Amino acid sequence: MMTYYSHKEKELHEHIKGVMNKASNRTPSKIVEVAALFHDIGKINPHFQNKLIRGQNSGYSSHSYLSVAALCSFVTKNIHFVENRFGTGFERQCYEVSLLIAKHHGNLPDLNNGIFRIKELKLLQDFLLENQELPISEYLTQHFSQFENHTPFSLHDKGILRSLKILNTAYSSIRKGIDKHLEFFLDIQYNFSCLIESDKRDASNNQEYKSLRAKDANLHFSKALTNCINSFASTTPINKVRTEIRNEALKNLQVKLGSDNTRVFSLTAPTGSGKTMMLLSLASEIQGHNPEHKIIYALPFLSIIDQVTQICTKIIGEGEDSVLSIDSRSENYEVKELIEYSDIDGISYPEKVEQLSKLVFSSLTFDHYFIVTTFVQLFETLVSNENKTLLKLPNFAKSIILIDEIQALPPRLYTFFIALLDELCKRIDSYVIVSSATMPYLAVDEDDNARKLFYRYPKSEELEKRELLEVPKYFANPVFNRYTINRINDNNFTLDKLASHILSSEQSCLVILNTIQDTKDLFSHMLNEKNISGDMMMLLNTHFHLLDRKDKIQKSQKILQEGKKVILISTQLIEAGVDIDFPVVYRDMCPLPNIIQSAGRCNRNGMINKGKVFFFDLLNKHGKRSCELIYRDKASKEFLEFSRNAFLGVLNEEQLFNIQSKFFKEEIADKLSVGKHFQTGLNDSSESLDLVSCIANAQFETLGQFRLIDKKVFGEEYRYYIPECNDSEFEKLDELSSQLIKCNDKSKSRLLKLKVESQIKSMSERIVSINLNSNNKSFRPPSSEAIFGIRKLIKHDDFYSSVNGLILDPQTDFIL
């Protein structure tokens, strides 16, 4: 027989065996085993070999559907093969195997629409009718022991095309026998992810699994964490309580780990109680029972990713085996260094490029033992159908997933994702600890559809046993009664009145408003006051690039520590997770979780007797309530009404626990459907996505449209690079773009793409994003043409400053 290749310089049988071996490291699933065995067998197609080896397009060169045809033909003649693996009644398993093979270079579809594209199926049909017999049966016999005694088969059998057509629509009949729709969905999604990850790993000759270093790394982490905790002084009242909380959570976790198969735990602790160190301690405790488990730490906002990454890196130490931060702008310095050495003086160094590819693959697949990432990366992966995104999913196995600030999710998604993780973790041997100062009510008892899907998910009384703290006790502790919330009862509370109220205070103030425009208007108004200087007041919103935002927070912290007065005017970006401590906080009207998170920046460390939080309903310069520009749908407006009614007069922090319990039970659980997500730009032109229904009906493609951040709600996003003096970073990106356009060499093109990605990330801390809707999209700051969606701001000194941020048309309002 002739030699067949799967990739250049890799023989087909070697690749198939490599994928099978790697997939077996991920899952014991027989479905994945058979899919791996057949997934590329269609590459025996002579047109594929011509295209791969000689670069010639001689005809139909696809292989995925041809591989499914080979599977069908084989099964028809060798029923015993599938019976030995799947037992009798194997139709569903064969369907799943066929689905995985057909889509392993694409995305998972809605199964009710079929698994094949009709046009591609017609091309396959023409190919089989017009071409000579392919020696697939003989090839399998020659290279794979599993086929030594199989009955030979032919792709020219008349029933093959009919079988493919039946297979295409088989879901409607298979669905009748499925009574556990969540398990069916998770099986397909996870098996698919294991196949494609193993396929891409073997194709790139990547044998290194960084996550396998977890066992040794965890020993170091445990010792380093203990040393770090021991270094904290426990002499202040709040630090003593923090230690007490951490010890109680650890003790309760130890009991629960030894008593049942619980995989998801909750940690509800007041703001400022040291949840980061608590979560790390709890993860270390789980690792003591499961030494091969890695850590995935997920946070909602980029503004706190750096803060947590720095804490974790300080504990573990820097270097190759330190924390890997994965988000839209985190630089991997190993990657950056390798890029610099991979192409010196125009000479390509293949070994460096190969090493670089492995590092990038580790990042794409979450192959690391300690990852800090965003909610977007975590939650969108859990419901994705996309090939590239699902590469991460196998590395969710044997993980401890720490989810901090869960309240930042849209309310309809709280329970959906926790219930989904509860089932997934049981299947892939993982754990979740979900944490918040405002823990949502996570039961699905009141939602019949959700209860039917998540039938194994505990009911409310069982969920309460998963909490790691005696919650009311700590919320009632005097050390956490640090502030009062004072409602300003004025239905005509304007920016002028707010400015006067702030100026009447002799203490430092944090002012959190709902829109960027409000922060700009208040800042401008107060700068005109004679009794305030620019040195004691700062503006903070997303119209500043990240470096300036970090600088403003650090300067504010330093001024506060020195006991001097500072006024920080900010949007919501500061309200969760940022470790900053003001004696006075002002907050515009918002849902309950937001006001509690904002108040968590007031007297955070209990350094004064009582801080003050002022809560008000602001009218902007146009006489509209700013809160209603942000919280616009029906449910959000009901949340605002709850806040208006709950916060009357003066409330102490200790009273908030009962209020938030009522909010999550009555406003969220009783009124909102679990997993109902509102989002624009969906394929069917609707603006809602029923995640529960999508899973129940195996609608992978529809569900895969889910995006945690709806970028179209507030207009089209424009990204501007703000250069420094004599800054040539944008020009470097432009040059890389030109090289990429001209490049015809596949390996060099790959290196150039990596360079582009690295260059964009190196520029990310000086990029500002703005959203322009239909009313103001005609206005844009002067800039260059976009390169990879990024524009360089022209005359940046005139249109950007570290004081005011991006300087825009005063007639243009910006909500976000």
C-alpha positions in Angstrom: 0.0 0.0 0.0 1.1 3.6 -0.6 1.9 5.9 2.3 -0.8 8.3 3.4 -0.3 11.5 5.3 -2.5 13.4 7.7 -0.3 16.4 7.8 3.0 17.3 6.1 5.7 14.9 7.4 3.2 13.0 9.6 1.8 9.6 8.4 -1.9 9.2 8.8 -1.8 6.1 11.0 0.7 7.8 13.4 -1.6 10.7 13.7 -4.7 8.6 14.4 -2.9 6.6 17.1 -1.5 9.8 18.6 -5.1 11.3 18.8 -6.4 8.1 20.3 -3.7 8.1 22.9 -4.1 11.7 23.8 -7.9 11.4 23.9 -7.7 8.5 26.3 -5.8 10.8 28.7 -8.8 13.1 28.7 -11.7 10.7 28.9 -12.5 6.9 29.0 -15.4 7.5 26.7 -15.7 4.7 24.0 -17.5 7.3 21.8 -14.3 9.4 21.7 -12.2 6.3 21.2 -14.1 5.3 18.1 -14.4 8.9 16.8 -10.6 9.3 17.2 -10.0 6.0 15.3 -12.1 7.1 12.3 -11.9 11.0 12.4 -9.3 11.4 9.7 -9.5 8.1 7.8 -11.2 10.0 5.0 -7.8 11.6 4.3 -7.0 8.5 2.2 -9.0 10.6 -0.4 -6.4 11.0 -3.2 -7.5 14.6 -3.8 -6.7 15.4 -0.2 -3.3 13.8 -0.6 -2.6 15.7 -3.8 -3.5 19.0 -2.1 -1.5 18.2 1.1 1.7 16.8 -0.5 1.8 18.6 -3.9 -0.4 21.6 -3.4 -2.6 20.6 -6.2 -6.4 21.0 -6.3 -7.4 18.0 -8.3 -11.0 17.6 -7.0 -13.1 17.0 -3.9 -10.5 17.1 -1.1 -12.6 17.1 2.1 -12.3 14.3 4.5 -14.7 14.7 7.5 -17.9 13.5 5.8 -15.9 10.8 4.0 -14.7 9.6 7.4 -18.3 9.3 8.5 -19.1 7.4 5.4 -16.3 5.0 6.2 -17.6 4.5 9.7 -21.1 3.8 8.5 -19.8 1.3 5.9 -17.7 -0.4 8.5 -20.5 -0.7 11.1 -22.9 -2.1 8.6 -20.5 -5.1 8.0 -19.1 -5.3 11.6 -22.0 -5.0 14.1 -20.0 -6.9 16.6 -17.4 -4.1 16.8 -19.8 -1.5 18.1 -21.7 -4.1 20.2 -18.5 -4.9 22.0 -18.0 -1.2 22.8 -21.5 0.1 23.2 -23.7 -3.0 23.8 -26.9 -3.6 21.9 -29.1 -0.7 20.9 -26.1 1.3 19.9 -27.8 3.6 17.4 -27.5 6.7 19.7 -23.7 6.1 20.3 -23.1 5.7 16.5 -25.0 8.9 15.9 -22.8 10.7 18.5 -19.6 9.3 17.0 -20.7 10.4 13.5 -21.5 13.9 14.8 -18.1 14.3 16.4 -16.3 13.1 13.2 -18.4 15.3 10.9 -17.8 18.5 12.9 -14.3 18.0 14.2 -13.0 20.8 12.0 -16.1 23.0 12.6 -18.7 23.8 15.2 -21.4 21.8 16.9 -24.8 22.4 15.2 -28.4 22.5 16.4 -29.1 18.8 16.1 -32.7 19.2 14.9 -31.2 20.8 11.7 -29.1 17.8 10.9 -25.4 17.1 11.2 -24.4 17.5 7.6 -24.6 20.5 5.2 -26.6 19.4 2.2 -24.3 21.0 -0.3 -21.3 19.1 1.2 -23.2 15.9 1.3 -24.0 16.2 -2.4 -20.3 16.8 -3.1 -19.5 13.6 -1.2 -22.1 11.7 -3.1 -20.7 12.8 -6.4 -17.2 11.8 -5.3 -18.2 8.3 -4.2 -20.1 7.7 -7.5 -17.4 9.0 -9.7 -14.2 7.6 -8.1 -12.6 4.2 -7.7 -12.7 2.2 -4.5 -10.6 3.7 -1.7 -8.5 1.1 0.3 -9.8 2.2 3.7 -10.6 -1.4 4.8 -7.2 -2.6 3.9 -5.5 0.4 5.5 -7.2 -0.2 8.8 -6.3 -3.9 8.8 -2.6 -3.0 8.1 -2.1 -0.4 10.8 -4.6 -1.1 13.6 -4.9 -4.2 15.7 -8.6 -3.5 16.4 -9.3 -4.4 12.7 -7.3 -7.6 12.3 -10.4 -9.8 12.0 -12.9 -7.3 10.6 -15.2 -8.0 7.7 -14.0 -5.9 4.7 -16.3 -3.1 3.6 -16.7 -0.9 0.6 -17.7 2.8 0.3 -19.4 1.8 -3.0 -22.1 -0.2 -1.2 -25.4 1.1 -2.4 -26.8 1.6 1.1 -24.1 4.0 2.3 -25.6 7.2 0.9 -29.0 6.2 2.2 -27.5 5.6 5.6 -25.9 9.1 5.6 -29.2 10.7 4.8 -31.0 8.8 7.5 -28.1 9.6 9.9 -28.5 13.3 9.1 -32.0 13.5 10.5 -31.7 10.8 13.2 -31.9 13.2 16.1 -35.7 13.4 15.9 -36.0 9.6 16.6 -33.0 9.4 19.0 -34.5 12.2 21.1 -37.5 10.1 21.9 -35.3 7.8 23.9 -33.4 10.5 25.8 -34.8 11.2 29.2 -31.7 13.0 30.6 -31.3 15.9 28.2 -28.6 17.7 30.3 -26.4 14.5 30.4 -26.9 14.1 26.6 -25.8 17.7 26.0 -22.8 17.5 28.3 -21.7 14.2 26.8 -21.6 15.5 23.3 -20.0 18.8 24.2 -17.3 17.3 26.4 -16.5 14.4 24.1 -16.3 16.8 21.1 -13.9 19.0 23.1 -11.7 16.1 24.0 -11.5 14.9 20.4 -10.6 18.3 18.9 -8.1 19.2 21.6 -6.3 15.8 21.1 -6.5 16.3 17.4 -4.9 19.7 17.4 -2.4 18.8 20.1 -1.1 15.8 18.0 -1.1 17.7 14.8 1.2 20.2 16.3 3.4 17.5 17.9 2.7 19.0 21.3 3.3 16.3 24.0 3.6 18.7 26.9 0.8 19.0 29.4 1.6 21.9 31.7 -1.4 21.0 33.9 0.2 17.7 34.8 2.7 19.7 36.9 -0.1 20.5 39.3 0.9 17.8 41.8 4.4 19.2 42.4 3.2 22.8 42.1 0.5 22.4 44.7 3.0 21.4 47.3 4.9 24.6 46.7 1.6 26.6 46.7 0.4 25.2 50.0 3.7 26.0 51.8 3.9 29.5 50.2 0.2 30.2 51.1 0.8 29.2 54.7 3.8 31.4 55.0 1.9 34.3 53.4 -1.1 34.0 55.8 1.2 33.6 58.8 2.9 36.9 57.9 -0.4 38.8 58.3 -0.8 40.7 61.6 -3.9 39.5 63.5 -3.8 42.3 66.1 -6.6 44.5 64.7 -10.2 43.6 65.4 -11.0 43.1 61.7 -8.0 40.9 61.0 -8.9 38.7 64.0 -12.4 38.2 62.5 -10.9 37.6 59.1 -8.8 34.8 60.6 -11.9 33.4 62.4 -13.9 33.4 59.2 -11.2 31.7 57.2 -10.7 29.0 59.9 -14.4 28.3 60.1 -14.7 28.0 56.3 -11.8 25.6 56.2 -13.2 23.5 59.0 -16.6 23.2 57.4 -15.0 22.4 54.0 -13.0 19.5 55.6 -16.2 18.0 57.0 -18.1 18.4 53.7 -15.3 16.9 51.6 -15.3 13.8 53.7 -19.1 13.3 54.0 -20.5 13.3 50.5 -19.9 13.9 46.8 -20.7 17.7 47.0 -18.8 19.5 44.2 -20.1 23.1 44.5 -19.8 25.2 47.7 -20.8 28.8 48.5 -18.8 31.3 50.5 -20.9 34.3 51.7 -18.8 36.8 53.6 -19.0 40.6 54.2 -17.0 42.9 51.9 -13.5 43.5 53.3 -13.4 40.0 55.0 -10.5 38.8 52.9 -12.3 36.6 50.4 -9.3 36.3 48.1 -7.1 34.7 50.7 -10.0 32.6 51.9 -10.7 31.2 48.4 -7.0 30.4 47.9 -7.0 28.6 51.3 -10.1 26.6 50.4 -8.6 25.7 47.1 -5.4 24.5 48.8 -7.5 22.4 51.2 -9.2 20.7 48.3 -5.8 20.1 46.7 -4.8 18.3 49.9 -7.5 15.7 49.1 -6.9 15.9 45.3 -3.2 16.7 44.7 -3.5 16.6 40.9 -6.2 19.3 40.7 -5.4 22.7 39.3 -6.9 26.1 40.1 -9.0 28.3 37.8 -9.8 31.7 39.4 -12.6 33.6 37.6 -13.4 37.2 38.1 -16.0 39.5 36.4 -14.0 42.6 35.6 -10.6 43.3 34.0 -10.1 46.0 36.7 -9.6 43.3 39.4 -7.9 40.7 37.3 -4.5 42.4 37.8 -5.1 42.8 41.5 -5.8 39.1 42.1 -3.1 38.0 39.7 -0.5 40.1 41.7 -1.7 38.6 45.0 -1.4 35.1 43.6 1.9 35.7 41.9 3.3 37.2 45.1 2.4 34.0 46.9 3.7 31.6 44.3 6.5 33.6 42.9 7.3 34.7 39.3 8.7 32.6 36.5 7.5 30.0 34.0 5.5 28.1 36.6 3.8 31.1 38.1 0.2 32.2 37.6 -1.1 32.4 34.0 -3.5 35.3 33.5 -5.8 34.8 30.5 -8.0 37.7 29.3 -8.3 39.9 26.3 -5.2 42.0 27.1 -2.9 39.9 29.4 0.5 39.5 28.0 2.3 36.2 28.2 5.9 37.3 28.7 7.3 33.9 27.8 5.5 34.2 24.5 6.8 37.7 24.0 10.4 36.7 24.6 10.2 33.7 22.3 8.7 35.9 19.5 11.8 38.1 19.8 14.1 35.2 19.4 12.2 33.2 16.8 13.0 35.5 13.9 16.3 37.3 14.5 17.7 39.3 11.5 15.1 37.8 9.3 16.2 34.3 10.0 13.5 31.9 11.3 14.4 29.5 14.1 12.0 26.6 13.8 12.7 25.2 17.3 11.7 28.6 18.8 8.6 28.8 16.6 7.6 25.3 17.8 8.2 26.2 21.4 6.2 29.4 20.9 3.3 27.4 19.4 3.2 25.2 22.4 3.0 28.1 24.8 0.2 29.7 22.8 -1.6 26.3 22.7 -1.3 26.1 26.5 -3.0 29.5 26.8 -5.7 28.7 24.3 -6.5 25.4 26.0 -6.2 26.5 29.7 -3.3 24.0 30.0 -1.8 25.4 33.2 -2.1 24.5 36.9 -3.0 28.1 38.1 -5.1 30.4 35.9 -6.7 33.7 36.6 -9.3 34.6 34.0 -12.5 36.4 33.4 -16.2 35.5 33.6 -16.4 35.8 29.8 -13.7 33.1 29.3 -15.3 30.8 31.9 -19.1 31.1 31.3 -19.0 31.4 27.5 -16.9 28.2 27.3 -19.5 26.3 29.3 -22.2 26.9 26.7 -20.1 27.2 23.6 -20.4 25.2 20.4 -17.3 26.8 18.8 -14.3 24.6 18.0 -11.7 27.2 19.2 -13.5 28.0 22.4 -14.2 24.4 23.4 -10.5 23.6 23.3 -10.5 24.9 26.9 -13.1 22.5 28.2 -11.0 19.4 28.7 -8.8 21.4 31.1 -11.9 22.2 33.2 -11.6 18.6 34.4 -9.7 18.0 37.7 -10.0 21.7 38.5 -10.9 23.8 41.4 -12.9 26.7 40.0 -13.0 29.8 42.2 -15.8 32.2 41.1 -15.5 35.5 42.9 -18.2 38.3 42.8 -20.9 36.0 41.4 -23.4 38.8 41.8 -21.9 40.5 38.8 -23.6 38.0 36.5 -27.0 39.0 35.1 -29.6 37.8 37.6 -31.2 35.2 35.3 -27.8 33.5 34.9 -26.9 33.0 38.6 -28.7 29.7 39.1 -28.3 28.5 35.5 -24.6 28.4 35.6 -24.2 27.1 39.1 -26.6 24.3 38.3 -24.8 23.6 35.0 -21.4 23.5 36.9 -22.9 21.3 39.6 -23.7 18.5 37.0 -20.5 19.1 35.0 -18.2 18.9 38.0 -19.6 15.5 39.0 -18.8 14.2 35.6 -15.3 15.6 35.2 -14.1 15.4 38.8 -13.9 19.1 39.6 -15.0 21.5 42.3 -16.5 25.0 42.5 -16.4 27.6 45.2 -18.7 30.5 44.4 -18.2 33.6 46.5 -19.9 37.0 47.1 -20.8 39.5 49.8 -24.3 39.5 48.2 -24.8 35.8 47.5 -27.8 35.2 45.1 -30.5 32.7 45.9 -29.3 29.7 43.8 -32.3 27.3 44.0 -34.4 26.3 40.9 -37.4 25.1 42.9 -39.8 27.7 41.5 -38.9 27.2 37.8 -40.5 24.0 36.4 -38.5 23.9 33.2 -35.2 24.5 35.0 -36.1 21.8 37.6 -36.9 19.3 34.8 -33.5 19.9 33.2 -31.4 20.1 36.4 -33.3 17.3 38.0 -30.3 16.2 40.1 -29.6 19.7 41.4 -30.3 20.0 45.1 -33.4 21.8 46.4 -33.1 24.9 48.5 -32.8 23.2 51.9 -29.9 21.0 50.6 -28.2 24.0 49.0 -28.1 25.8 52.3 -25.9 23.0 53.6 -23.3 23.9 51.0 -22.6 27.3 52.6 -19.2 27.2 54.3 -20.0 29.9 56.9 -22.6 30.6 59.5 -23.5 33.7 57.5 -25.8 35.7 59.7 -23.3 35.6 62.6 -20.6 37.4 60.6 -22.9 39.9 59.0 -24.1 40.8 62.5 -20.5 41.0 63.9 -19.9 44.6 65.1 -16.6 44.7 63.2 -18.7 44.6 59.9 -21.1 47.3 61.0 -18.8 49.9 59.4 -21.1 52.4 57.8 -24.6 53.8 57.5 -26.5 54.2 54.2 -28.3 57.5 54.1 -31.0 58.0 51.5 -31.2 61.5 50.0 -34.9 62.0 49.5 -35.0 64.5 46.7 -36.9 63.8 43.5 -35.1 66.7 41.8 -31.5 65.8 42.8 -29.3 67.3 40.1 -25.6 67.4 39.5 -25.4 70.8 41.0 -27.0 69.6 44.2 -24.7 66.6 44.3 -21.7 68.8 43.9 -22.8 71.0 46.7 -23.4 68.0 49.0 -19.9 66.6 48.2 -18.2 70.0 48.8 -19.9 70.3 52.2 -17.9 67.3 53.4 -14.5 67.7 54.9 -13.7 64.0 54.4 -12.4 62.2 51.3 -15.3 61.0 49.1 -15.8 58.3 46.5 -18.6 59.2 44.1 -20.0 56.3 41.9 -22.3 57.3 39.1 -24.1 55.3 36.5 -22.9 56.9 33.2 -19.6 58.2 31.9 -21.2 61.4 30.9 -22.4 62.0 34.4 -18.9 61.5 35.8 -17.5 64.0 33.3 -20.2 66.6 33.9 -19.8 66.4 37.7 -16.0 66.6 37.4 -16.2 69.6 35.1 -18.7 71.3 37.3 -16.7 70.8 40.5 -13.4 71.9 38.8 -15.0 75.3 38.3 -15.6 75.7 42.1 -13.2 78.1 43.7 -12.7 76.0 46.9 -11.4 72.8 45.2 -8.2 72.1 43.3 -7.4 69.6 40.6 -4.9 68.0 42.9 -7.5 66.8 45.3 -10.0 65.5 42.8 -9.8 62.7 40.1 -12.0 61.4 37.4 -12.2 57.6 36.6 -14.1 55.9 33.9 -13.4 53.7 30.8 -12.5 56.7 28.7 -9.1 56.5 30.3 -6.7 53.8 29.2 -5.8 51.1 31.8 -2.5 52.6 32.8 -4.1 55.9 33.8 -6.9 54.0 35.6 -4.4 52.0 37.7 -2.5 55.2 38.4 -5.6 57.0 39.6 -6.5 54.2 42.0 -3.0 54.0 43.3 -2.8 57.7 43.9 -6.1 57.7 45.6 -4.9 54.9 47.9 -1.7 56.8 48.7 -3.5 60.1 49.5 -6.0 58.2 51.7 -3.2 56.5 53.6 -1.5 59.9 54.2 -4.7 61.2 55.7 -5.3 63.9 53.1 -8.5 64.7 51.3 -9.3 63.3 47.9 -12.4 63.1 45.8 -12.6 60.3 43.3 -15.5 60.4 40.8 -16.0 57.1 39.1 -18.4 54.8 37.2 -19.3 51.3 38.4 -15.8 50.0 37.4 -14.6 50.5 41.0 -17.5 49.1 42.9 -16.5 45.4 43.1 -13.2 43.8 44.2 -11.1 47.0 44.2 -9.3 47.3 47.5 -9.9 51.0 48.3 -11.2 52.5 51.5 -13.0 55.8 51.7 -14.8 57.4 54.7 -17.6 58.7 52.5 -19.2 57.1 49.4 -21.9 58.5 47.2 -23.9 56.1 44.9 -26.5 56.8 42.3 -29.6 54.7 42.3 -28.9 51.0 41.4 -30.1 47.5 42.2 -29.4 46.2 45.7 -26.2 44.1 44.9 -24.6 47.2 43.4 -25.3 49.5 46.3 -23.9 46.9 48.7 -20.8 46.4 46.6 -20.3 50.2 46.3 -20.8 50.5 50.1 -18.0 48.0 50.5 -15.5 50.7 49.5 -16.6 52.7 52.6 -14.7 52.3 55.9 -13.6 48.9 54.4 -11.0 48.2 57.1 -13.0 49.7 60.0 -10.5 52.5 60.6 -13.1 55.0 61.7 -16.2 54.6 63.9 -18.8 54.9 61.1 -18.5 55.7 57.4 -21.3 57.3 55.5 -22.8 56.1 52.2 -25.2 58.5 50.5 -27.8 57.0 48.1 -29.7 59.2 45.7 -31.7 59.2 42.5 -29.8 61.5 40.1 -31.3 63.6 37.3 -28.7 64.2 34.6 -28.2 67.5 32.7 -31.1 66.6 30.4 -33.5 66.0 33.3 -33.6 62.2 32.9 -32.9 59.7 35.6 -29.5 58.3 34.9 -30.2 55.0 36.5 -32.9 54.3 33.9 -30.4 54.8 31.0 -28.4 51.8 32.3 -31.1 49.6 33.9 -33.6 49.6 31.1 -35.5 46.3 30.8 -38.6 45.5 32.9 -36.8 43.3 35.4 -34.1 45.9 36.0 -36.6 48.6 36.6 -38.3 46.4 39.2 -34.9 46.0 40.9 -34.6 49.8 41.0 -38.0 50.1 42.6 -37.0 47.6 45.2 -34.0 49.7 46.1 -36.1 52.9 46.2 -38.4 51.2 48.7 -35.8 49.4 50.7 -33.5 52.3 51.4 -35.5 54.9 53.2 -34.0 57.1 55.9 -30.8 55.7 57.5 -29.8 52.1 57.6 -26.8 50.4 59.3 -24.6 47.9 57.4 -25.8 45.1 59.8 -29.3 45.5 58.5 -28.4 44.8 54.9 -28.2 41.0 55.2 -31.9 40.6 55.7 -32.7 43.1 52.9 -30.5 41.2 50.4 -32.0 37.8 51.4 -35.4 39.2 50.7 -34.2 40.7 47.4 -32.8 37.5 46.0 -35.7 35.4 47.1 -38.6 37.7 46.1 -37.2 39.6 43.2 -34.9 37.1 41.5 -36.2 33.6 42.3 -39.9 34.3 42.2 -40.0 36.6 39.2 -37.2 35.6 36.8 -37.0 32.6 34.6 -33.7 30.7 35.1 -31.4 31.0 32.0 -33.5 33.5 30.1 -30.9 35.9 28.6 -31.6 39.1 26.7 -29.2 39.8 23.9 -29.2 41.5 20.5 -27.9 40.2 17.2 -29.2 36.7 17.5 -29.6 34.7 14.2 -33.4 34.5 14.5 -33.6 38.3 15.1 -35.1 37.8 18.5 -33.6 39.5 21.5 -33.8 36.6 24.0 -32.0 33.3 24.4 -33.6 30.6 26.5 -30.5 28.7 27.7 -32.5 26.0 29.5 -34.5 25.2 26.3 -31.4 25.2 24.1 -29.8 22.5 26.3 -33.0 20.5 26.5 -33.3 20.5 22.7 -29.6 20.0 21.9 -29.5 23.4 20.1 -25.7 23.8 20.3 -25.4 26.5 17.6 -28.2 28.6 19.0 -26.8 28.3 22.5 -23.4 29.1 21.2 -24.5 32.6 20.3 -24.5 33.4 24.0 -22.4 36.4 24.9 -22.0 37.6 28.5 -21.4 41.2 27.3 -23.8 42.4 24.6 -21.7 44.8 22.6 -24.5 46.1 20.5 -26.8 47.4 23.2 -25.0 50.7 23.6 -23.7 51.0 20.1 -20.8 50.0 18.0 -17.4 49.7 19.7 -14.5 51.8 18.6 -11.0 51.2 19.9 -8.4 54.0 20.1 -4.7 53.6 20.8 -3.4 56.5 22.9 0.3 56.9 22.0 3.1 58.3 24.2 5.6 60.8 22.9 7.8 59.3 20.2 5.6 56.1 20.4 6.0 53.8 17.4 3.9 50.8 18.7 1.0 51.4 16.3 3.4 51.7 13.4 4.8 48.3 14.4 1.3 46.8 14.2 0.7 48.5 10.8 4.0 47.0 9.5 3.1 43.5 10.8 -0.3 43.8 9.1 1.4 44.7 5.8 3.8 41.7 6.1 0.9 39.4 6.9 -1.1 40.5 3.8 1.9 39.9 1.6 3.0 36.6 3.2 2.4 33.4 1.2 4.4 31.1 3.4 2.2 29.2 5.9 4.8 28.8 8.7 5.9 32.5 8.4 2.2 33.5 8.3 1.7 31.6 11.5 4.6 33.4 13.2 3.3 36.8 12.0 -0.1 36.1 13.4 1.4 35.3 16.8 3.5 38.5 16.5 0.3 40.5 15.8 -1.5 39.0 18.8 1.4 39.7 21.1 1.8 43.3 19.7 -1.9 44.1 20.3 -1.7 42.8 23.9 1.5 44.9 24.5 -0.5 47.9 23.4 -3.7 47.0 25.3 -3.0 49.1 28.4 -3.0 52.2 26.2 -6.2 51.4 24.3 -9.5 53.2 25.1 -12.9 51.7 23.8 -15.9 53.9 23.3 -19.4 52.9 22.1 -21.1 55.0 19.5 -24.8 54.4 18.9 -27.0 55.6 16.1 -27.4 59.0 17.6 -23.7 59.8 17.8 -21.9 57.4 15.6 -21.1 60.2 13.1 -18.8 61.7 15.8 -15.4 60.1 16.1 -12.1 61.5 17.4 -9.5 62.2 14.7 -7.6 59.0 14.1 -5.8 56.8 11.6 -7.5 54.0 9.7 -8.2 50.9 11.7 -5.6 48.2 11.9 -7.1 45.0 13.3 -10.0 47.1 14.7 -7.6 49.6 16.4 -7.2 53.2 15.5 -4.4 55.5 16.5 -5.6 58.8 18.0 -4.3 61.7 16.1 -3.3 64.9 17.9 -3.6 62.9 21.1 -2.5 65.8 23.3 -5.6 67.7 22.1 -8.0 64.8 22.4 -6.7 62.9 25.4 -5.4 63.8 28.8 -4.6 61.9 32.0 -7.0 64.4 33.8 -10.0 64.2 31.5 -9.5 61.0 29.5 -10.7 60.9 26.0 -11.9 64.4 25.1 -15.0 64.2 23.0 -17.6 66.4 21.5 -19.5 68.0 24.4 -22.8 67.4 22.6 -22.2 63.7 22.6 -23.5 61.7 25.6 -21.8 58.5 26.5 -23.6 56.0 28.7 -20.8 53.4 29.0 
